[in-house]
Amino acid sequence: MPTQAIVLLGLGVLAILAGLMLPRDGWGLVTVSVAAGCFSAGAVLTLRDLLRRRRVERQARGALAMMAQDPAPWFCSGPDGAIIAANPAALRRFGDPRGQSMTRALSGLLPNSTAVVFRHAAALARREVAVETVITPRGAVKLTAYRLGAGVLWRLDEQAGTAAHHTGEGIGLPMMVVSPSDTILSMNAAMREVLGRRPTALADVFGDTPLVPGQRGRLMAADGPIEVIPVVVPAADGRREVYAVPGLAEPPAASVAARAFEALPVALLHIGADGCLLAANLHAQRLLGHVPDAGAPLSALVEGLGRPVNDWAMDTLAGRMPNRSEVVRARRKDAEQFLQVTLSRITDATGPSLLAVLHDATELKTMERQFVQSQKMQAIGELAGGVAHDFNNLLTAISGHCDLLMLRHDPGDPDYADLVQINQNANRAAALVGQLLAFSRKQTLEPETIDLRDTMGELVHLLNRLVGEKITLTLSHDPALLPIRADRRQLDQVIMNLVVNARDAMPAGGEIRVETRLVELTQPLHRDRAEVPVGRYVTILVRDQGHGIPPDKLTRIFEPFWTTKRAGEGTGLGLSMAYGIVKQTGGYIFVDSVVEVGSTFTIYCPVHDPPAELPAELPAPAPAAPPTDPSRPPGGRAAAPRGIATVLLVEDEAPVRAFASRALRLRGHTVIEAGSAEEALETLRDETLKVDLFVTDVVMPGMDGPTWVRAALERRPEVKVVFVSGYAEEQLGDGSMSIPNSVFLPKPFSLTDLTETVQRQLH
C-alpha cells in the first residue's frame, strides 16, 4: 500500500473518532464528510496501486514465460522497485529474490550495485532500454533494463571471462557439470544412460574420491563399476566439466588421441613421457592456429609461462607439481592468443603421459589488462589532481601579478604587449591543467550558450599544433549556424580527441576536415539503435583520409578500454569519453567508415533557443577606489571608508596571498593576512576586530579551510565566506558546500574574478 493511501486512511479514522465525539449538528456532518473523503481517496490510491501492480505482474509473467529457457537471469521489478518475478535461471543463480530490491539482489555481484541500478532507472525515464557493462575484478557484467509499463525487466549477462558451460547433449561421451562443492549440476544423456539414475554428488558416481583428472578410476555404472579416465575442464567460477573417457587397454596414443580426442568438445593435447607432442584434436589445432608437428616439444606451441615450459611438463609428469591451470601465450603469428592450460597425468600400461586441456583465455586476459589499466588510470588521476593543484597555485600567482602590472601600463606602452602575451599563455596553461584534471574527477558540465564559429576558430590554433606538419587541417562553417548549449571545455575535448584519432589514422599524411552544418530533421533519424528526434541540430563532422575501421570493429569503438591501437599506444578511453560527453550534453554521435578510404564522425547537438528575456538594468557604476594612505602600514586595521569591507585572507601559498591582498586593497578593502588556519583563529580572538568576509584556501597544512571557518562562525555567524582552491570543487566533498553564505572560487583566478566574487558576496 502506498504511503499516500496509508496517510489518507489514517486521517479517515481520526475523522470518524472526532465525528463520534461531536453532536449531530453541522460540525458532526462535516467531520463525517471528511472521513468519507479520506477513506475514498485512500481507497482509490490503494486500488490504483494494486491495479498497477497486478498489470505489471501479468506483463511480467507473459514476458518471463518467453525467457524461461534463457540461461541468463531475468527479473521483473514493480512500480515500487521490488522484484515481483524471475525466470528459472535467476532462481538458480540467486535463490528466490522476490520482494527484494534489485540493488540488494545484485549487491553480491556488483560492488556498486546501488549506483548501477540508479543509473538504469534514470536512463529509463528518457528511453525504453538502458544497457551498461560493469568492469569488476572477476570480469565484465552486462546489465540491461527494459521499460515494461510501470515496471522494469532486467537481464543479467555475466561475461566475466568464464567459459560457457557445455550441456554435453550433442556428444556421445558421458559428461556432467559439477559445482565447487562437488554437487552435480547437470548431466548429458550419455551419462544418464550409463548411470541409470540421477545422482546428486560426485562421490555417488566415482568410487575413488577426491577425483584425480587423468588418473584411471572406477565409475559406478548401472551394470557395475567400469574403468574410465576422467578429463576435467575447469572454469573461472569454480565449476568443472567432467568427461568420462573409457579406459581401454591400448597404448595412450591410440586410446586417448584416436578415440576420445575428437569426441570431446574441448581442445586436447596428448604429450608423451619425453615431453613431446603425440597428438592434438581438431579443437586444439584451431586454438593454436595450425596443425602442430608430432614430436614437437610443448615449448614450441606455447610461451610466456615465466619458467621453462618443458620443466613444467616434466614436473607434472613426475608428480612434483599439483594439477593447476596456467595461462600462457600461443605461438601464433596471425593473432594474439592466450590459453589456459591444465596438465593431467595419465597412467597406462605403457607408463605415464600427459593430457593437456586448452581453453581460450584471450578474453580473460583482456579483462585483466583492462582492470589493470583502470587501476593505472586511477593512480594517474590521483597524481594529476595533486600536480594540477600545485600548477593552479603557480598560475594564480603568475596571472595575478600580470594583472597588477597591466593596471600600471597603458595599451600604448612598449611592455603592454608582452604582458598580454604572458596573460594569454597563463590562461592557456590553465586550460591545459583543466584537461589534466579530467583524469582525476568526474566531469561536471557547466553549460553555456556558444557559437561554434567563434569557439572553433579559437580551437584551430591548438589543433594545428596537434596534427603536425604532414597533415592539413581544414575548417568549414555553415553561414546559417545557430548557437548551441554545451560545456565549451568538454566539447573542445571531444573535438580534439576526434582530430587526434584522425591524425593517428593517417601516418603518411593527408587532410582532416572539420565542418559545421545546420540540419533540420522533419522525421526522426534512426541509426545505430538510436533515435534522433525531430528538430533543428548543429552537426560537427570530422573527416579523415585514413585507413578506416573494419565493419566488425565499427560497433565497438565507443566501448571503454577497447582500442584498435597497439598495446601502449592508446588507453581506449578517448572515444568512450567523447561518447559520454556528447550524450550528457543531450546530443548524438555516429561514425561512418570505409576501409582504406577514411572515417567520418558526426555529432548532433540540439539548437539552443533561449527564452525571451527582458532587458537587464544597467549596472550601477562601481565606487571609485579611495586614495592610498602611504603612512598606513600594509595590512593595518585603520578605519576604512564607508562601504569598504574588512577581509580576512587566509592562504598558505605566499605568492598567491601577496597577489590577492594587493588586488583587494586596490579595490579599497582592508585586508588582514594569515598564512594558516591557526593564525587566522588567533587573529579573531580580538573581539574588537570587525571582519566582513573570510577569503580562505580549502586545503592547507594543519587545519583545513572549512574546519576553521566553522569554528570562527560560532562567534561571528554573520560573516560571509569565499573558499578558493586549486582542486576541483567535486574533489573537496561537501565540507565547504555545507557552510551557509559561502561560495567557491576555483584557482587559477584573475584579479577581476577575485574582486567580482568578493563584491557579490558583500552585496
C-alpha positions in Angstrom: 0.0 0.0 0.0 1.5 3.4 -0.9 2.3 6.0 1.7 -0.3 8.4 0.5 -3.1 5.8 0.9 -1.9 5.0 4.5 -1.9 8.7 5.4 -5.4 9.2 4.0 -6.9 6.1 5.6 -5.3 7.2 8.9 -6.9 10.7 8.5 -10.2 8.9 7.8 -10.0 7.0 11.1 -9.2 10.2 13.1 -12.2 12.0 11.4 -14.6 9.2 12.4 -13.4 9.3 16.0 -13.9 13.0 16.0 -17.4 12.7 14.4 -18.5 10.3 17.1 -17.5 12.7 19.8 -19.2 15.7 18.2 -23.0 16.3 18.3 -25.1 15.5 15.2 -25.1 19.1 14.1 -23.2 20.8 11.2 -19.8 20.1 12.6 -20.5 16.4 13.0 -21.7 16.2 9.4 -18.6 18.0 8.2 -16.4 15.5 10.2 -18.3 12.5 8.7 -17.9 14.0 5.2 -14.1 14.5 5.8 -13.9 10.9 6.9 -15.7 9.6 3.9 -13.5 11.7 1.6 -10.3 10.5 3.2 -11.4 6.9 3.0 -12.4 7.3 -0.6 -9.1 8.9 -1.6 -7.2 6.3 0.3 -9.1 3.5 -1.2 -8.7 5.0 -4.7 -4.9 5.2 -4.2 -4.8 1.7 -2.8 -6.9 0.3 -5.6 -4.8 2.2 -8.2 -1.6 0.8 -6.8 -3.0 -2.7 -6.7 -4.2 -2.5 -10.2 -0.9 -1.1 -11.4 1.0 -3.9 -9.6 -1.4 -6.6 -11.0 -0.9 -5.2 -14.5 2.9 -5.3 -14.2 2.7 -8.9 -12.8 0.6 -10.0 -15.8 3.0 -8.4 -18.2 5.9 -9.9 -16.3 4.5 -13.4 -16.4 4.0 -13.1 -20.2 7.5 -11.7 -20.7 9.3 -14.2 -18.4 7.4 -17.1 -20.0 9.3 -16.4 -23.2 12.6 -16.1 -21.3 12.1 -19.4 -19.4 14.7 -21.2 -21.5 17.2 -18.3 -21.5 20.3 -19.3 -19.5 20.7 -15.7 -18.5 18.9 -14.5 -15.3 15.8 -12.3 -15.9 14.0 -10.2 -13.2 10.9 -8.0 -13.2 10.5 -5.2 -10.7 7.3 -3.5 -9.9 6.4 0.2 -9.5 8.0 0.3 -6.0 11.3 -1.2 -7.2 10.8 -4.6 -5.6 11.3 -7.8 -7.6 8.0 -9.5 -8.3 9.1 -12.3 -10.7 12.2 -14.1 -12.0 12.9 -16.7 -14.6 14.3 -20.2 -13.7 17.9 -19.1 -14.4 17.6 -16.2 -11.9 16.1 -18.5 -9.3 19.0 -21.0 -9.7 21.6 -18.2 -9.6 20.3 -16.0 -6.8 17.7 -18.1 -5.0 14.2 -16.6 -4.6 14.8 -12.8 -4.9 11.2 -11.8 -4.9 10.4 -9.0 -2.5 14.0 -7.7 -2.6 15.2 -4.6 -4.5 17.4 -5.0 -7.5 20.1 -3.2 -5.5 20.1 -5.9 -2.8 19.8 -8.8 -5.3 22.9 -7.6 -7.2 24.9 -6.5 -4.2 26.9 -9.7 -4.1 27.8 -9.5 -7.8 28.4 -5.7 -8.3 30.3 -3.7 -5.7 28.5 -0.6 -6.7 25.0 -2.0 -7.4 23.2 1.0 -5.9 24.8 3.4 -8.4 24.3 1.0 -11.4 20.6 0.4 -10.6 20.1 4.2 -10.1 21.7 5.0 -13.5 19.5 2.5 -15.2 16.4 3.9 -13.6 17.4 7.4 -14.6 18.0 6.3 -18.1 14.7 4.5 -18.4 13.0 7.8 -17.6 14.3 9.1 -21.0 14.3 5.9 -23.2 12.9 2.4 -23.4 16.1 0.4 -22.9 19.2 1.0 -20.7 22.4 -1.0 -21.1 25.6 -0.9 -19.1 28.6 -3.2 -18.8 30.4 -3.0 -15.5 34.0 -4.0 -15.2 34.6 -6.0 -12.0 37.8 -7.8 -10.7 36.2 -11.0 -12.0 35.4 -9.6 -15.4 32.5 -7.8 -17.2 28.9 -8.0 -16.1 26.3 -6.6 -18.6 23.0 -5.4 -17.1 20.1 -4.5 -19.5 16.9 -2.9 -18.3 13.7 -2.7 -20.4 10.8 -0.5 -19.5 7.6 -2.6 -19.0 4.7 -0.3 -18.3 5.1 0.8 -14.7 7.7 -1.9 -14.1 11.1 -2.8 -15.4 12.5 -6.0 -16.9 16.2 -6.8 -16.1 18.6 -9.1 -17.9 21.9 -10.1 -16.4 24.7 -11.4 -18.6 27.9 -12.4 -16.8 30.6 -12.1 -19.4 33.3 -12.4 -16.8 35.9 -14.3 -18.7 34.2 -17.5 -17.6 33.9 -20.4 -20.0 30.5 -21.1 -21.3 29.5 -24.4 -19.7 28.7 -27.1 -22.2 25.5 -29.1 -21.7 27.1 -32.0 -23.5 23.9 -33.1 -25.1 25.5 -33.0 -28.6 28.2 -35.6 -27.8 28.1 -39.3 -27.1 30.8 -39.2 -24.4 29.4 -39.2 -20.8 29.7 -35.8 -19.2 28.5 -33.8 -16.2 28.8 -30.3 -14.8 30.0 -30.2 -11.1 29.9 -27.3 -8.6 32.9 -26.3 -6.4 31.3 -28.3 -3.6 31.2 -31.5 -5.8 27.4 -31.2 -6.3 26.3 -32.4 -9.7 24.5 -29.6 -11.5 23.7 -31.3 -14.8 24.4 -34.4 -16.9 24.1 -35.2 -20.5 22.0 -38.1 -22.0 25.1 -40.3 -22.3 26.0 -40.0 -18.6 22.3 -40.6 -17.5 22.2 -43.7 -19.7 25.5 -45.1 -18.3 24.5 -44.5 -14.7 20.8 -45.4 -15.0 20.0 -42.9 -12.2 20.3 -39.2 -11.3 22.9 -38.9 -8.5 23.4 -35.5 -6.8 27.0 -35.8 -5.6 30.3 -36.6 -7.4 31.1 -39.3 -4.8 28.0 -41.2 -5.9 29.4 -41.5 -9.4 33.1 -42.2 -8.9 34.3 -44.8 -6.4 37.6 -43.1 -5.7 37.4 -39.6 -4.4 38.7 -37.0 -4.5 38.7 -37.2 -8.3 42.2 -37.0 -9.9 42.0 -35.8 -13.5 43.7 -38.2 -16.0 44.1 -41.0 -13.4 42.3 -44.2 -14.2 39.4 -44.7 -11.8 36.0 -46.5 -11.4 32.7 -45.1 -12.5 29.7 -46.7 -10.7 27.6 -47.6 -13.7 24.1 -49.2 -13.7 25.6 -52.6 -14.7 28.5 -52.4 -12.3 31.8 -50.4 -12.0 33.7 -49.6 -15.2 37.2 -48.2 -15.6 37.4 -44.7 -17.0 39.9 -41.9 -17.3 38.2 -38.6 -16.1 39.0 -35.4 -18.0 38.2 -32.3 -16.1 37.8 -28.8 -17.7 37.8 -26.1 -15.0 36.0 -22.7 -15.4 36.8 -19.4 -13.7 33.8 -19.5 -11.4 34.8 -22.8 -9.8 32.6 -25.2 -11.8 34.0 -28.2 -13.7 33.0 -30.2 -16.7 33.9 -33.8 -16.0 34.1 -36.2 -19.1 34.4 -40.0 -18.6 36.8 -41.4 -21.2 36.7 -45.2 -21.4 39.9 -46.6 -20.1 41.0 -49.0 -22.8 44.0 -51.4 -22.8 45.7 -49.9 -25.9 48.6 -47.6 -25.7 47.7 -44.0 -24.7 48.2 -42.6 -28.2 45.6 -45.0 -29.6 43.1 -44.9 -26.8 43.1 -41.3 -25.9 44.1 -39.5 -29.1 42.3 -41.7 -31.6 39.1 -42.5 -29.7 38.4 -39.7 -27.2 40.0 -36.6 -28.6 37.6 -35.9 -31.4 34.6 -36.8 -29.2 35.4 -34.2 -26.6 34.2 -30.6 -27.3 37.3 -29.2 -25.8 40.9 -28.7 -27.0 43.2 -31.5 -26.0 46.9 -32.4 -26.5 48.4 -35.7 -25.7 52.1 -35.4 -24.5 54.4 -38.3 -24.1 56.8 -39.2 -21.3 59.6 -37.3 -23.1 57.6 -34.1 -23.1 56.9 -34.2 -26.8 53.6 -34.0 -28.6 51.9 -37.2 -29.5 48.5 -35.9 -30.9 46.2 -32.9 -30.9 42.5 -32.9 -31.6 40.7 -30.5 -34.0 39.7 -28.0 -31.3 43.3 -27.7 -30.2 44.5 -27.2 -33.8 42.0 -24.3 -34.1 43.2 -22.6 -31.0 46.9 -23.0 -31.9 46.2 -21.7 -35.4 47.9 -24.6 -37.2 48.4 -28.4 -37.1 51.3 -28.9 -34.7 54.1 -31.3 -35.7 54.1 -34.7 -33.9 57.2 -34.9 -31.8 57.4 -31.1 -31.2 58.0 -30.1 -27.5 55.3 -28.2 -25.7 57.5 -25.1 -25.6 57.2 -24.9 -29.4 53.5 -24.4 -29.1 53.2 -22.0 -26.1 55.3 -19.5 -24.2 55.1 -16.8 -21.5 54.9 -19.1 -18.5 57.7 -17.3 -16.6 59.7 -20.6 -16.4 60.7 -23.2 -19.0 57.6 -24.8 -20.3 59.3 -28.2 -20.7 60.3 -28.1 -17.0 56.7 -27.5 -16.1 55.6 -30.5 -18.2 58.3 -32.8 -16.6 57.5 -31.7 -13.1 53.8 -32.5 -13.7 54.7 -35.8 -15.3 56.8 -36.8 -12.3 54.1 -35.8 -9.8 56.2 -33.0 -8.3 53.5 -30.3 -9.0 49.8 -30.2 -8.3 47.2 -30.1 -11.0 47.0 -26.3 -11.5 46.0 -24.3 -14.5 48.4 -21.8 -16.1 47.8 -19.1 -18.6 50.3 -19.0 -21.5 50.5 -17.4 -24.9 50.1 -19.4 -28.0 53.0 -19.1 -30.5 50.8 -17.6 -33.3 51.9 -15.0 -35.8 48.5 -14.1 -37.1 46.8 -13.2 -33.8 47.5 -12.8 -30.1 46.0 -15.8 -28.4 46.2 -16.7 -24.7 45.5 -20.2 -23.5 44.6 -21.6 -20.1 46.4 -25.0 -19.9 45.7 -27.7 -17.4 48.1 -30.7 -17.4 46.8 -34.0 -16.1 49.0 -37.1 -15.5 47.7 -40.2 -17.2 48.9 -43.7 -16.1 48.5 -46.6 -18.5 50.1 -49.9 -19.4 52.9 -48.1 -21.3 53.7 -45.7 -18.5 52.8 -42.2 -17.6 51.9 -39.4 -20.0 50.2 -36.0 -20.0 46.8 -34.9 -21.2 46.7 -31.1 -21.7 43.3 -29.4 -21.7 43.4 -26.0 -23.5 40.9 -23.2 -23.0 40.8 -19.8 -24.8 41.7 -17.3 -22.2 42.2 -14.3 -24.5 39.0 -12.6 -23.2 40.0 -13.2 -19.6 43.5 -11.8 -20.2 41.9 -8.8 -21.9 39.7 -8.2 -18.9 42.7 -8.4 -16.6 44.5 -5.9 -18.8 41.5 -3.6 -18.7 41.3 -3.9 -14.9 45.0 -3.1 -14.5 44.6 -0.3 -17.0 41.7 1.2 -14.9 43.9 1.0 -11.8 46.7 2.8 -13.6 44.3 5.4 -14.8 43.0 5.9 -11.2 46.6 6.3 -10.0 47.4 8.7 -12.8 44.2 10.6 -11.9 45.3 11.0 -8.3 48.7 12.2 -9.4 47.2 14.5 -11.9 44.9 16.0 -9.2 47.9 16.8 -7.0 50.0 18.2 -9.8 47.1 20.3 -11.1 46.6 21.8 -7.6 50.3 22.9 -7.4 50.1 24.3 -11.0 46.9 26.2 -10.2 48.7 27.9 -7.3 51.6 28.9 -9.6 49.3 30.1 -12.4 47.2 32.1 -9.9 50.4 33.9 -8.8 51.6 34.4 -12.4 48.4 35.6 -13.9 47.5 37.7 -10.8 50.8 39.6 -10.7 50.5 40.1 -14.5 47.1 41.7 -14.0 48.6 44.0 -11.4 51.3 45.0 -13.9 48.8 45.6 -16.6 46.9 48.0 -14.3 50.0 50.2 -14.3 50.6 50.2 -18.0 48.6 51.7 -20.8 48.0 49.8 -24.1 50.4 52.2 -25.8 53.3 51.3 -23.5 56.1 49.1 -25.1 55.8 46.5 -22.3 52.0 46.2 -22.6 52.1 43.7 -25.5 54.5 41.4 -23.5 52.2 41.5 -20.5 49.2 40.5 -22.8 51.3 37.5 -24.1 52.1 36.4 -20.5 48.4 36.7 -19.6 47.2 34.7 -22.6 49.7 31.9 -22.2 48.9 31.7 -18.5 45.2 31.3 -19.5 46.2 28.6 -22.0 48.2 26.8 -19.3 45.1 27.0 -17.0 43.1 25.3 -19.8 45.6 22.5 -20.1 45.5 22.0 -16.3 41.8 21.7 -16.6 42.2 18.9 -19.1 44.6 17.2 -16.8 42.0 17.4 -14.0 39.7 15.4 -16.2 41.6 12.3 -15.2 41.2 12.9 -11.5 37.5 13.8 -11.2 34.1 13.0 -12.7 33.4 15.9 -15.0 30.6 18.2 -14.1 29.1 20.0 -17.1 29.0 23.8 -17.0 26.8 24.5 -20.0 26.7 27.9 -21.7 25.4 29.2 -25.0 28.2 29.1 -27.5 28.6 29.8 -31.2 30.8 27.2 -32.8 32.0 29.8 -35.4 33.8 31.6 -32.5 34.9 28.7 -30.4 36.2 26.5 -33.3 38.2 29.5 -34.6 40.0 29.7 -31.3 40.5 26.0 -31.0 42.0 25.6 -34.5 45.4 27.1 -33.4 45.8 24.2 -30.9 44.5 21.6 -33.4 47.1 22.7 -35.9 49.9 22.0 -33.4 48.4 18.6 -32.6 48.1 17.3 -36.2 51.7 18.2 -37.2 53.2 19.3 -40.5 52.3 16.4 -42.7 48.5 16.8 -42.2 46.4 19.7 -43.4 43.5 20.8 -41.2 40.6 22.5 -42.9 37.7 24.2 -41.1 34.4 25.0 -42.7 31.3 26.7 -41.2 27.7 26.9 -42.3 26.8 30.6 -42.6 23.4 30.0 -41.1 24.8 28.3 -38.0 22.8 28.8 -34.8 24.0 28.7 -31.2 24.0 25.5 -29.0 24.2 25.0 -25.3 27.1 22.9 -24.1 30.1 22.9 -21.8 32.7 24.6 -24.0 35.7 22.9 -22.4 34.2 19.5 -22.7 33.1 20.0 -26.3 36.7 21.2 -27.2 38.0 18.0 -25.6 35.7 15.9 -27.8 36.8 17.6 -31.0 40.5 17.3 -30.0 40.0 13.5 -29.4 38.4 13.0 -32.8 41.1 15.1 -34.6 43.9 13.2 -32.8 42.4 9.9 -33.8 42.1 11.1 -37.4 45.8 12.1 -37.3 46.8 8.7 -36.0 44.9 7.1 -38.8 47.0 8.9 -41.4 50.6 8.2 -40.6 51.6 9.2 -44.2 49.7 12.5 -44.0 46.6 13.8 -45.6 43.7 16.2 -44.9 41.4 16.4 -41.9 38.2 18.4 -42.5 36.1 19.8 -39.6 32.8 21.0 -40.8 29.7 22.5 -39.1 26.3 22.4 -40.5 22.7 23.4 -39.6 20.4 20.4 -40.1 16.6 20.3 -39.6 15.1 16.8 -39.2 11.4 16.6 -40.2 11.3 12.9 -39.4 13.1 11.0 -36.6 16.6 9.7 -37.6 17.0 6.0 -36.8 20.5 4.6 -36.9 22.9 2.5 -34.6 20.0 1.6 -32.3 19.4 5.3 -31.5 16.6 7.7 -32.5 17.3 11.4 -33.1 14.1 13.3 -32.6 12.6 15.8 -35.0 14.1 19.3 -34.6 17.0 21.5 -35.6 20.6 20.4 -34.9 24.0 21.8 -35.4 26.3 19.0 -36.7 30.0 18.8 -36.3 31.7 16.5 -38.8 35.3 15.3 -38.5 36.5 13.6 -41.7 39.9 11.9 -42.4 41.5 10.1 -45.3 43.0 7.3 -43.1 43.0 3.5 -43.2 39.4 3.3 -41.9 37.7 1.0 -39.4 36.7 -2.6 -40.4 33.0 -3.3 -40.2 33.4 -6.0 -37.5 35.1 -3.4 -35.2 32.9 -0.5 -36.0 30.3 -1.4 -33.4 32.8 -1.5 -30.6 34.7 1.7 -31.0 32.8 3.6 -28.3 33.3 0.8 -25.7 35.6 1.7 -22.7 39.1 0.3 -22.9 38.6 -1.0 -26.4 41.1 0.3 -28.9 42.5 -0.6 -32.4 45.9 0.7 -31.5 48.7 -1.5 -30.3 49.5 -2.0 -26.7 50.9 1.1 -25.0 49.7 3.4 -27.8 46.2 4.0 -26.6 44.0 3.7 -23.4 40.8 3.0 -25.2 39.1 5.8 -23.3 39.2 8.7 -25.8 36.1 7.8 -27.8 34.2 6.4 -24.8 34.7 9.8 -23.1 33.7 11.6 -26.2 30.5 9.5 -26.4 29.7 10.1 -22.8 30.2 13.9 -23.0 28.0 14.2 -26.2 25.3 12.1 -24.6 25.4 14.0 -21.4 25.0 17.2 -23.4 21.9 15.8 -25.0 23.5 15.1 -28.4 24.3 12.1 -30.5 27.5 10.8 -32.1 27.8 8.4 -35.1 30.6 7.1 -37.2 30.8 6.1 -40.9 33.9 4.4 -42.2 35.2 2.7 -45.3 38.5 0.7 -45.1 41.4 2.4 -46.9 39.1 5.4 -47.7 38.6 7.1 -44.4 36.2 7.8 -41.5 33.6 10.4 -40.6 32.4 11.2 -37.1 29.2 13.2 -36.9 28.0 14.9 -33.8 24.4 16.2 -33.5 23.9 19.0 -31.0 20.4 20.4 -30.4 20.0 24.1 -31.4 19.5 26.3 -28.3 16.5 28.6 -28.5 16.8 30.8 -25.4 13.6 32.2 -23.9 12.9 35.9 -24.5 14.3 37.9 -21.6 13.5 41.4 -20.5 16.4 43.9 -21.0 18.6 43.9 -17.9 19.0 47.2 -16.0 22.3 48.9 -16.4 24.7 48.1 -13.5 25.4 50.8 -11.1 28.9 52.4 -11.5 31.5 50.9 -9.2 32.6 53.2 -6.4 35.9 54.9 -7.1 38.9 53.5 -5.2 40.0 55.7 -2.4 43.5 57.2 -2.4 46.1 55.0 -0.8 47.5 56.3 2.5 51.2 55.7 2.4 51.6 56.3 6.1 49.4 53.3 6.9 51.4 50.1 7.3 50.5 47.2 5.0 47.7 45.1 6.4 46.9 47.6 9.1 43.4 48.0 10.5 42.9 51.7 10.1 39.3 52.8 9.9 38.0 52.0 6.4 35.8 54.4 4.4 32.1 53.8 4.4 31.1 50.9 2.1 34.6 49.3 2.1 34.9 45.9 3.8 37.4 44.3 6.1 38.6 40.9 4.6 40.5 38.2 6.5 42.6 36.5 3.8 43.9 33.0 4.7 46.3 31.4 2.2 49.4 29.2 2.8 51.0 30.0 -0.6 52.8 33.3 -0.1 52.8 34.4 -3.8 49.1 33.8 -4.1 48.4 35.6 -0.8 50.6 38.6 -1.9 48.6 38.9 -5.1 45.2 38.5 -3.5 45.9 41.0 -0.8 47.1 43.7 -3.2 44.2 43.1 -5.5 41.7 43.6 -2.7 43.4 46.6 -1.4 43.3 48.2 -4.8 39.5 47.9 -4.5 39.6 49.8 -1.2 39.2 46.8 1.1 41.1 46.4 4.4 42.9 43.1 4.2 44.2 41.1 7.2 46.6 38.3 6.1 47.1 34.9 7.7 49.3 32.1 6.5 47.4 29.3 8.2 44.1 28.5 9.8 45.6 28.6 13.3 46.9 32.1 12.7 43.5 33.2 11.5 41.8 31.9 14.6 44.4 33.6 16.8 43.7 36.9 15.0 39.9 36.5 15.5 40.4 36.3 19.3 40.4 40.1 19.2 36.7 40.8 20.0 37.0 44.4 18.9 38.1 43.4 15.3 35.2 43.6 12.9 35.5 41.3 9.9 33.0 41.3 7.0 34.4 38.5 4.8 36.6 35.4 5.0 38.6 34.6 1.9 40.3 31.2 2.6 42.1 28.4 0.9 40.4 25.0 1.4 43.4 22.6 1.6 46.2 23.8 3.9 48.7 22.2 6.2 47.2 21.6 9.6 43.5 22.7 9.9 41.7 23.0 6.6 39.6 25.9 5.5 36.0 24.5 6.2 37.1 23.4 9.7 38.5 26.8 10.9 35.6 28.6 9.2 33.1 26.6 11.2 34.9 27.3 14.4 35.0 31.1 13.6 31.4 31.3 12.6 30.3 30.1 16.0 31.1 33.6 17.4 30.8 35.5 14.1 27.8 33.9 12.3 27.1 37.0 10.1 30.5 36.8 8.3 30.3 35.6 4.7 32.9 33.2 3.1 34.7 32.8 -0.2 36.5 29.4 -0.5 39.4 29.1 -3.0 41.3 26.0 -4.1 43.4 24.5 -6.9 41.4 21.3 -6.5 38.1 20.8 -8.3 35.1 21.5 -6.0 33.8 17.9 -6.5 37.0 16.6 -5.0 36.5 18.6 -1.8 33.3 16.7 -0.8 30.6 18.7 0.9 32.8 20.3 3.5 32.6 23.8 2.0 29.2 23.5 0.5 27.6 22.8 3.9 28.7 26.2 5.2 26.0 28.9 4.8 26.7 32.2 2.9 29.7 30.6 1.2 30.8 30.4 -2.5 33.6 28.6 -4.2 36.2 30.3 -6.5 38.5 27.8 -8.3 42.2 28.5 -9.0 43.6 29.9 -11.1 41.6 33.1 -10.8 42.3 36.6 -12.2 42.2 39.9 -10.4 38.8 40.5 -11.9 37.5 37.1 -10.8 38.6 37.6 -7.2 37.3 41.2 -6.8 33.9 40.5 -8.5 33.4 37.4 -6.4 34.2 39.4 -3.2 31.9 42.2 -4.3 29.0 39.8 -4.9 29.4 38.2 -1.5 29.5 41.5 0.2 26.4 42.8 -1.6 
